[in-house]
Amino acid sequence: MLGVPSLTDAFAAQPLGEVLNHTLDTPHHGPTAAVAAVVRANGSSPEVLFIERATRDGDPWSGHMAFPGGRTDPDDDDTFDTAVRESREEIGFDITAHSGVRWLGRLDDLEGSPRWSNSGLRVTPHVCWLEGARPDLTLNYEVADALWVPVAELADPRHHIDYHYPPRPDMHFPGIEVAHGRVVWGLTLRMLQDLFTRVGHRLPIDLSPAR
């Protein structure tokens, strides 16, 4: 497509930084949370870091594929501070102490509560660039696994599926199947759609749930 960079060129530090929001926070009255989407070049195949959340009773995101992150604590200075702290706690990756990481900006805030909940949680996705090798990660009890997924795999329509979420068997949702049967869907998929749209490669996915 004329004027649109390739997927590899679009997912480089400079073009990513140019299309993101550069204010840390927007006013909000209510609970907040934040995540960190970490991107690295990996040669000619850019990739994004995901976690698979551990299966835990009472956790609405139990077992989900997600970006590292969580709810804001009173001691956090802003939502980026939240994303930094949660990444350090969940996977042992301090994105401010690592010399190869820099903050590029953020995506639009999202309503982070499950569709059948009314908690009013605002989630801010921050995007960071990692220069160099993959870091060693140490997972805590909240995380079952951490994996790097190529952006080409996320963009490939052959991986786009209808996902049947077990706690809501009456509904199915759009998703992206990655890494041998794991599925990115829901809030994280909405973040990906925002990111891919900004770089000129909107995912051919209808984000409306189907019954």
Secondary structure, DSSP 8 states (H G I E B T S, - for coil): -TT---HHHHTSHHHHHHHSB--S----SS-EEEEEEEEE--TTS-EEEEEEE---TT-TTTT-EE-SEEE--TT-SSHHHHHHHHHHHHHS--TTTSTTEEEEEE---EE-S-TT-----EEEEEEEEE-SS-------TTEEEEEEEEHHHHH-GGGEEEEE-TT-TT-EEEEEEETTTEEEEHHHHHHHHHHHHHTT---S---S-B-
